[in-house]
Amino acid sequence: MPNPGQPLIRRGDQGTAVFRAQRALRRTPDLSVALDGDFGPDTEAAVERFQEGAGLDVDGIVGDDTWAALPNGGPMPLLKAGSKGDVVRDLQEVLISGSEDGDWPSPGEADGDFGAETKASVEGFQEWGQVDVDGIVGDKTWAVPLHAANSTLETAVGLDWAED
């Protein structure tokens, strides 16, 4: 199960379970869902659209059946200067591809080491994506839509990196 042990959530709820549901809804993909941790009318409408498309009872409430049908809503890893590993390499490869259009600087070689060039590339990507420019790849940066239809940075890098 991609979202084990999650509570029932509905309009008016706030917090980490709501963030998880919003991430999962964006991954369906429904890029209209804001990642704000607030289960408001827009999140409720997105849940209803998902439930209808998945053949579930349409009630706008995220209960066991909806959680089970949603993709993993766990966060992507937080990446920043000093981070290392395959997820950093995969991020660098996506940033290199996008930098070819001149929208942001290249991170240099895809070596799996989040150094100064990768930080500068992330900052350029954040500016391009109109999110806070801090050089740290967190929820808002992962959620930036790319030019490709229904694609975000996180889906381009790979949802295999989402944490449970």
Sequence and secondary structure as in RCSB ss.txt:
>XXXX:A:sequence
MPNPGQPLIRRGDQGTAVFRAQRALRRTPDLSVALDGDFGPDTEAAVERFQEGAGLDVDGIVGDDTWAALPNGGP
MPLLKAGSKGDVVRDLQEVLISGSEDGDWPSPGEADGDFGAETKASVEGFQEWGQVDVDGIVGDKTWAVPLHAAN
STLETAVGLDWAED
>XXXX:A:secstr
  STT   B TT BSHHHHHHHHHHHTTT TT   SSB  HHHHHHHHHHHHHTT    S B HHHHHHS     
   B TT BSHHHHHHHHHHHHHHTTTSS    S  SB  HHHHHHHHHHHHHHTS  SS B HHHHT B SSTT
 BHHHHH GGG   
